[in-house]
């Protein structure tokens, strides 16, 4: 009987001392309420902005607006040229930045020895990601546009944006590679695989959800950028006559056209472009979640 009483006392003591048995304090309730309140406020602000933009812009988003380019001679008014310019800049920028960013991350994480050099590179990358975009635009205009003679062109804008998104892709890929367990590395090397074969067939596929997330976030930054492109890519809205030659011509993206509409007090058209941009951003975020979930399931 004495033993049973001792066991019951111990059980009561464990329950009282555990997280389930602790007394709820008023400060905990208050802080929990503040956290939920902040989260709800963020959701309300986002819903309010998106709702206002959609209400103002959707009535002016027509098929003609999306499928034609502005032309005084033909009497047409649309943003097709700007959509094509945006696709050009996104494609060229990713084509340059993605292999460089992923390759840099693989080198820093798998090949470089930890030390002052690696810390200096990582610090430089973090500083580079914090530089205002308009400074990138100034540098791109002077170096790519004037020094290299590319002028106001889509290629100049893409090269400038490459410098802007490289830190994002590099750091995201590094963090994704760090999440891969070391046992994968040791196991592959232990059965005689070369280091590059191990990286190519084991590490990169395992880190693919994080890498894809970084790339898609980079696409979102490219689509939403305007300050740097004002100095480098210009504001041309004509349809390309030659797909390859278009790279060396001026090309304004959707964000540039939105800025020009607001500058000319064409608010209805500006909100219509804002709706298109919001749809693109929502699509990018949805794609990121879908791909990350799919790769996690396959793993």
C-alpha positions as CSV (number, residue, x, y, z in Angstrom):
1,X,0.0,0.0,0.0
2,X,2.8,2.3,0.9
3,X,4.5,1.7,-2.5
4,X,1.2,2.4,-4.4
5,X,0.9,5.7,-2.5
6,X,4.5,6.7,-3.4
7,X,3.9,5.8,-7.1
8,X,0.7,8.0,-7.1
9,X,2.6,10.9,-5.5
10,X,5.3,10.6,-8.1
11,X,2.7,10.6,-10.9
12,X,1.0,13.7,-9.5
13,X,4.4,15.4,-9.2
14,X,5.3,14.6,-12.8
15,X,2.0,15.8,-14.1
16,X,2.2,19.0,-12.0
17,X,5.8,19.7,-13.2
18,X,5.1,18.8,-16.9
19,X,4.1,21.3,-19.5
20,X,0.5,20.0,-19.4
21,X,0.2,20.5,-15.6
22,X,1.6,24.0,-15.4
23,X,-0.7,26.9,-14.5
24,X,-1.6,29.2,-17.4
25,X,-0.3,32.7,-16.6
26,X,-2.1,35.9,-17.7
27,X,1.1,37.1,-19.5
28,X,1.1,33.9,-21.6
29,X,-2.5,34.5,-22.6
30,X,-1.7,38.2,-23.4
31,X,1.3,37.4,-25.5
32,X,-0.5,34.7,-27.4
33,X,-3.3,37.2,-28.1
34,X,-0.8,39.7,-29.4
35,X,0.8,37.2,-31.7
36,X,-2.5,36.1,-33.2
37,X,-3.5,39.7,-33.5
38,X,-0.3,40.6,-35.4
39,X,-0.9,37.7,-37.7
40,X,-4.5,38.6,-38.3
41,X,-3.5,42.2,-39.0
42,X,-0.9,41.1,-41.6
43,X,-3.6,39.0,-43.3
44,X,-6.0,41.9,-43.2
45,X,-3.5,44.3,-44.7
46,X,-2.6,41.9,-47.5
47,X,-6.3,41.2,-48.2
48,X,-7.1,44.9,-48.2
49,X,-4.3,45.8,-50.7
50,X,-5.1,42.9,-53.0
51,X,-8.8,43.5,-52.8
52,X,-8.5,47.2,-53.6
53,X,-6.2,46.5,-56.5
54,X,-8.4,43.8,-57.9
55,X,-11.6,45.9,-57.6
56,X,-9.9,48.9,-59.3
57,X,-8.1,46.9,-62.0
58,X,-10.1,43.8,-63.0
59,X,-12.7,45.9,-65.0
60,X,-9.9,47.2,-67.2
61,X,-8.2,43.9,-67.8
62,X,-9.5,42.9,-71.2
63,X,-8.2,40.4,-73.9
64,X,-7.3,43.3,-76.1
65,X,-5.3,44.9,-73.3
66,X,-3.3,41.7,-72.8
67,X,-2.9,40.6,-76.4
68,X,-2.0,43.8,-78.3
69,X,0.9,46.3,-78.1
70,X,0.4,50.1,-78.0
71,X,0.6,51.6,-81.4
72,X,-0.4,55.1,-82.5
73,X,-0.7,54.1,-86.2
74,X,-2.8,51.1,-85.6
75,X,-4.8,52.6,-82.8
76,X,-4.2,49.8,-80.4
77,X,-3.5,50.0,-76.7
78,X,-2.1,47.1,-74.7
79,X,0.8,45.6,-72.8
80,X,1.7,42.6,-74.9
81,X,5.1,44.1,-75.6
82,X,5.8,44.6,-71.9
83,X,4.8,41.0,-71.1
84,X,7.2,39.7,-73.7
85,X,10.0,42.0,-72.4
86,X,9.4,40.7,-68.9
87,X,9.7,37.1,-70.1
88,X,12.9,38.0,-72.0
89,X,14.5,39.5,-68.9
90,X,13.4,36.7,-66.6
91,X,14.7,34.0,-69.0
92,X,18.0,35.6,-69.7
93,X,18.7,36.5,-66.1
94,X,17.9,33.0,-64.8
95,X,20.0,31.5,-67.6
96,X,23.0,33.4,-66.4
97,X,22.4,33.6,-62.6
98,X,21.2,30.1,-61.8
99,X,24.2,28.0,-62.8
100,X,26.6,30.6,-61.3
101,X,24.7,30.8,-58.1
102,X,24.3,27.1,-57.6
103,X,27.9,26.4,-58.7
104,X,29.1,29.0,-56.2
105,X,27.1,27.5,-53.4
106,X,28.3,24.0,-54.2
107,X,31.9,25.2,-54.1
108,X,31.5,27.1,-50.8
109,X,29.7,24.2,-49.1
110,X,31.4,21.1,-50.5
111,X,34.9,22.1,-51.8
112,X,36.2,25.2,-50.0
113,X,37.8,24.7,-46.7
114,X,36.2,26.7,-43.8
115,X,38.3,29.7,-43.1
116,X,38.7,33.5,-43.6
117,X,38.2,33.3,-47.3
118,X,34.9,31.5,-47.1
119,X,33.7,33.8,-44.4
120,X,34.7,36.8,-46.4
121,X,32.8,35.5,-49.5
122,X,29.7,34.8,-47.4
123,X,29.9,38.3,-45.8
124,X,30.3,39.9,-49.2
125,X,27.3,38.0,-50.5
126,X,25.1,39.1,-47.6
127,X,26.3,42.8,-48.1
128,X,25.6,42.5,-51.8
129,X,22.0,41.4,-51.2
130,X,21.4,44.5,-49.0
131,X,22.5,47.1,-51.6
132,X,19.6,49.3,-52.9
133,X,18.5,48.3,-56.4
134,X,18.9,51.8,-57.8
135,X,22.6,51.5,-57.1
136,X,22.7,48.3,-59.1
137,X,20.9,50.2,-61.8
138,X,23.5,53.0,-61.8
139,X,26.4,50.5,-61.9
140,X,24.7,48.5,-64.7
141,X,24.1,51.7,-66.8
142,X,27.7,52.8,-66.4
143,X,29.5,49.4,-66.8
144,X,27.2,47.3,-69.0
145,X,25.6,50.1,-70.9
146,X,28.4,52.6,-71.4
147,X,31.7,50.8,-70.9
148,X,30.6,47.6,-72.7
149,X,28.6,49.5,-75.2
150,X,25.3,47.6,-74.7
151,X,23.3,50.8,-74.2
152,X,19.7,50.7,-73.0
153,X,18.8,47.1,-73.8
154,X,17.2,44.0,-72.3
155,X,20.7,42.4,-72.1
156,X,21.9,45.3,-70.0
157,X,18.9,44.9,-67.7
158,X,19.4,41.1,-67.4
159,X,23.1,41.4,-66.5
160,X,22.3,44.0,-63.9
161,X,19.5,41.8,-62.4
162,X,21.9,38.9,-62.4
163,X,24.1,40.7,-59.9
164,X,21.0,41.4,-57.8
165,X,19.7,37.9,-57.5
166,X,23.0,36.0,-57.3
167,X,23.2,36.4,-53.5
168,X,19.7,35.1,-53.1
169,X,20.3,32.0,-55.2
170,X,23.7,31.3,-53.7
171,X,22.6,31.6,-50.0
172,X,19.4,29.7,-50.6
173,X,21.3,26.9,-52.2
174,X,23.9,26.8,-49.5
175,X,21.3,26.5,-46.8
176,X,19.5,23.8,-48.8
177,X,22.8,21.8,-49.1
178,X,23.4,22.1,-45.4
179,X,20.1,20.4,-44.6
180,X,21.3,17.2,-46.4
181,X,22.5,14.8,-43.8
182,X,26.3,14.1,-43.7
183,X,25.5,10.4,-43.7
184,X,24.5,10.7,-47.4
185,X,27.9,12.1,-48.2
186,X,29.8,9.5,-46.2
187,X,27.7,6.6,-47.6
188,X,28.3,7.6,-51.2
189,X,32.0,8.2,-50.8
190,X,32.3,5.0,-48.8
191,X,31.0,2.9,-51.7
192,X,33.6,4.4,-54.0
193,X,31.6,7.2,-55.7
194,X,33.6,10.3,-56.8
195,X,32.8,13.6,-55.1
196,X,31.3,15.2,-58.2
197,X,29.1,12.1,-58.8
198,X,27.9,12.2,-55.2
199,X,27.1,15.9,-55.5
200,X,25.3,15.4,-58.9
201,X,23.3,12.4,-58.0
202,X,22.6,12.7,-54.3
203,X,23.2,16.1,-52.8
204,X,21.6,18.3,-55.5
205,X,18.5,16.1,-55.9
206,X,18.1,16.0,-52.1
207,X,18.4,19.8,-51.8
208,X,16.2,20.5,-54.9
209,X,13.2,21.8,-52.9
210,X,15.3,24.5,-51.3
211,X,17.1,25.3,-54.6
212,X,13.8,25.6,-56.5
213,X,12.4,27.9,-53.8
214,X,15.4,30.2,-54.1
215,X,15.1,30.3,-57.9
216,X,11.4,31.0,-57.8
217,X,11.8,33.8,-55.2
218,X,14.5,35.2,-57.5
219,X,11.9,35.2,-60.4
220,X,9.6,37.1,-58.1
221,X,12.2,39.7,-57.5
222,X,13.0,40.0,-61.2
223,X,9.3,40.5,-62.0
224,X,8.8,43.2,-59.4
225,X,12.0,45.2,-60.1
226,X,11.7,48.6,-61.6
227,X,14.4,51.0,-60.3
228,X,17.4,49.2,-61.7
229,X,15.6,48.6,-65.1
230,X,14.8,52.2,-65.5
231,X,18.5,52.9,-65.8
232,X,19.4,49.9,-67.9
233,X,16.6,48.3,-70.0
234,X,14.7,51.5,-70.8
235,X,10.9,51.6,-71.5
236,X,10.4,50.3,-75.0
237,X,7.1,48.5,-75.6
238,X,7.3,47.4,-79.2
239,X,6.8,43.8,-80.3
240,X,10.1,42.1,-81.4
241,X,10.6,41.8,-85.1
242,X,13.7,39.6,-84.6
243,X,13.7,37.4,-81.5
244,X,17.5,37.4,-81.1
245,X,18.0,41.1,-82.0
246,X,15.4,42.0,-79.4
247,X,17.9,41.3,-76.7
248,X,20.0,44.3,-77.8
249,X,16.9,46.6,-77.9
250,X,15.3,48.7,-75.2
251,X,12.5,46.8,-73.5
252,X,10.3,48.0,-70.6
253,X,8.8,45.4,-68.3
254,X,5.4,45.4,-66.7
255,X,6.7,47.3,-63.6
256,X,8.2,50.0,-65.8
257,X,4.9,50.3,-67.7
258,X,3.0,50.6,-64.4
259,X,5.3,53.4,-63.4
260,X,4.8,55.2,-66.7
261,X,1.0,54.9,-66.4
262,X,1.1,56.4,-63.0
263,X,3.3,59.2,-64.2
264,X,0.8,60.0,-66.9
265,X,-2.1,59.8,-64.5
266,X,-3.6,56.8,-66.3
267,X,-4.7,55.2,-63.1
268,X,-7.1,52.6,-64.6
269,X,-4.5,51.2,-66.8
270,X,-2.0,51.2,-64.0
271,X,-4.3,49.2,-61.7
272,X,-4.9,46.8,-64.6
273,X,-1.1,46.2,-64.9
274,X,-1.0,45.8,-61.1
275,X,-3.6,43.0,-61.3
276,X,-1.5,41.2,-63.9
277,X,1.6,41.5,-61.7
278,X,-0.3,40.2,-58.6
279,X,-1.5,37.2,-60.6
280,X,2.0,36.5,-61.7
281,X,3.4,36.8,-58.1
282,X,0.6,34.6,-56.7
283,X,1.3,32.0,-59.4
284,X,5.0,32.0,-58.6
285,X,4.4,31.5,-54.9
286,X,1.9,28.7,-55.6
287,X,4.3,27.1,-58.0
288,X,7.0,27.3,-55.3
289,X,4.8,25.6,-52.7
290,X,3.7,22.9,-55.2
291,X,7.2,22.0,-56.3
292,X,8.6,22.0,-52.8
293,X,5.8,19.7,-51.6
294,X,6.2,17.4,-54.6
295,X,10.0,17.0,-54.1
296,X,9.5,16.4,-50.4
297,X,7.0,13.7,-51.2
298,X,9.3,12.0,-53.7
299,X,12.1,12.0,-51.1
